[in-house]
Amino acid sequence: MGKFFAVTVGILTIVSAGIFMFHVWWLPPDISVLGAGIDHQLNETMVASGILFVASQLALAVFVWRSSGSTGPIKIFPGGATPMVVIAVVLVGIEVAVLTLVGSKVWAGLFMVQAPANALQVDVQAEQFAFYFRYAGPDGKFGAMDPSKVSDANNNFFGLDPANDTTARDDIVAATLAIPVNRPILLTMHSRDVGHAFYVPQLRIQQDFVPGLVIPLHFTATQTGKYEIVCTQLCGLGHYNMRAYVEVMSDSDFAQWLKTQANQ
Amino acid sequence: MTTPVRETVAKLTELKHQPPEGFWRRYVFSLDHKVIGRQYLDLALVAVITGMVLSWLMRLHLGYPNASIGVLGPANPSQMTPEYYLQLMTMHGTIMVFFVLTTAPFAGFGNFFLPIQVGAEDMAFPRFNMMSFWVTFLAFVTLVASFFVPEGPALSGWTAYAPLSAIGKEAGPGEGLGQTLWAISIALFCVGQLLGALNFIATTLDLRTKGMSLARMPFSTWAWFTTSVIGLIAFSVLLPACILLILDRVAGTSFFIPAGLVFNDQVQTHSGGSPLLWQHLFWFFGHPEVYIAILPGFGIISHILPAFTRKPLLGPKVLIGCMIAIGFLSYTVWGHHMFLSGMNPFSAILFSVPTLIITIPATIVTLLWIGSIYGARLRITAASLFCLGFVSVFVSGGISGFFLAQPSIDTYLHGTYFVVGHFHFVMGVAAMFGIFAGTYFWFPKMYGRMMNETLGKWHFALTFIGVYCIFMPMHYIGLAGNVRRYSSFTDDYLQPLLPVHKFMTIAALFTGAAQLIFFYNLFRSRFKGPPAPPNPWEATSLEWSTPASPPPFDNFGGKHPVVTQGPNEYGTAGAKDYVMQAGGEA
């Protein structure tokens, strides 16, 4: 039974690691400027922790194979506990230090720098169970939001007051996030009811909506196409069905899209 | 050294030390730590069966979303509604984390064995101990009762993020009375565990028998002691958090609810609260809770392994140091659950560093276990197999922590099945393996009978392969972007991953069926198992020096054991290859 355990651990380890190595299931292709840094960080971590995983599982398997049922004199691991402490502190310590240094730069690029000045700002309202996107329109200004004006019945998802607020009159509200390719996008994210999240795997970006906060998020898409936006923060019964699309378009298509939306 | 506190405690415990008379005092409202320990374990058994059945229903629905299986919903049995799925998920998580992973390895085994392992007659505060169990029991009843209220149990996950959990019925089904009962249940649970933690700490510090210095305490005692200190701080934060949540729900306060929320086109009257406050309070408890679940497993494995390797565990002091370090660090990492919560992004880096550093003591401990198997005379039993399995699944689950600890990678993996696979391996399965190892190892002492070893080995083999088939694929589909907490994956980009879900469902049912072997073995052995010899595993610690199995009411039959060495004396040269802590006296 000890040998059965050793063989089972060996097989499980090789199969588990092999499926990772050969990317049987893997991330969808990256379509963002900063995604490459995330993928690189993930690959580095995969290699480093993969080696640790295989080495420690196989060591366990080999030691169990050799010692199960043994009646010979016991042997203490050469050097006792010291090599264990040294291996852990040095190897894991170096891995931790490197991952932190490199990873912090990736993180900082995503979340700790301001969006570039030429970024297109899109205001996002999340609600049970939909996302709505708002563009400032020709005046470049967003109308003020008033919770008491919010009405799903009247399609006033942001609580605008176009009758009295001139800046709100030309705001464009859509259920799809249309964006031009290769231009920085700044989302200002807020929720009107419970927590939600914005996740587009191809953009390698995910961010919670927190009621009461306006949270900025910026990214640049590098390929045109249509991708799903899914909610990843449990928000109620319709959580599984809360989604929208991001449509990455050429500049001219985007200009045309804005025009069409403005006329609706 | 005798201190006034120790004298007082000793007197108090002597006062109560009359064996109980009558059914109620002996079996129900008992002050005996052994009865209370068994009560906790029985509660955990009921809870784990409940939690496991809930997971089967969820997996059935995920694997076969369109199949007509007549057990899937209360209203329409052939179909599971999205809200019912989330309610099952919430109850599964809550029951497993609180009423299984906390009660069994910590409150259950700890209650039974901590006093015996330090050579005490009982816990320092037997009445608090009894109260601890019955408050926990009440908490469980309250939680289960929420299945039977209108709109059903809570739906907001075991993390109960506000404002979904705080606002009330307006937030949708599953946010009515069920959510209030959830918060009351968890608040009660905190009270129960606080009483337990106090008891464990006082007993460890004040009731150790002669010669039982701190350095001579078994690893399991060290783990329960460390866990108690963690629990004392963690539960005393979750308790007020739950009280505030209850107030938000029933008294109109706004601790976790900001102004201007709109439900059904109606502006809510709440204002001034912060959803992030709940997240901070919850995770300040929640991350240490992970270690409350797993550290007793560390202790149990380290305690049991030497009895089957027949050699001392490598680096005993290093191991204890690592457990304490992990306990300390567990309070500095809670923000890694909140990288994407909208808190200041700089704090993500600050929380990431200790999260990565905590892998160092965890790695040391793992290597000490693996190194201790080198050159051993390994005896293969159900208990030792679950120890070895523990090491394997702990490695598998721990490794994926490297990914999630880094905010830049968490940006992609947060909210996916990668996280589900990670925590099920490292805190669910590993902790369960610790419970199984403890059960097979201590059963003879607790019930005076042996469990069936052949059934135990089958149980291990099927479970070990099964858990890898359930939880390893979760990492793969997580990498592919499969989001968690979804009741359905139809008609979207997740469609290609459905075959994997089907595979995991089959694996879950198969592994679940393997647990029937365990339940059968457990019940049959309790009544019909062969009588246990006094020290069946040739182990060293004090529980194997009691005059009977199960031990008499005062544990050592009126004697006070005198400890002459530590618990790690295996592989010694002599007639026997081990030396018992109490020498040859008992």
Interface residues (C-beta under 8 A of the other chain):
Chain A: M1 G2 F4 F5 T8 V9 L12 S16 I19 F20 V24 W25 W26 L27 P28 G37 I38 Q41 L42 T45 M46 A48 S49 L52 F53 S56 Q57 A59 L60 F63 V64 S67 S68 G69 S70 T71 G72 I74 K75 I76 F77 G80 A81 P83 M84 V85 I87 A88 V89 V92 G93 E95 V96 L99 T100 G103 S104 V106 W107 A108 L110 F111 M112 E127 Q128 P147 S148 V150 S151 D152 A153 G159 R192 D193 V194 G195 A197 Y199 P201 R204 I205 Q206 Q207 D208 F209 V210 P211 G212 L213 I215 E228 V230 T232 Q233 L234 C235 G236 L237 G238 H239 Y240 N241 R243
Chain B: T81 P82 E83 L86 L155 S156 G157 Y161 P163 L164 I167 A171 G172 P173 G174 E175 I257 P258 A259 G260 L261 V262 F263 D265 V267 G273 S274 P275 L276 T309 R310 K311 L314 G315 V318 L340 S341 G342 P345 F346 A348 I349 S352 V353 L356 I357 T359 I360 P361 T363 I364 T366 L367 L368 I370 G371 S372 I373 Y374 G375 A376 R377 L378 I380 L385 L388 G389 V391 S392 V395 S396 I399 S400 F402 F403 Q406 P407 S408 I409 T411 Y412 H414 G415 T416 K457 A461 F464 I465 Y468 M472 H475 Y476 I477 L479 A480 G481 V483 R484 R485 Y486 S487 S488 F489 D492 Y493 L497 V500 G571
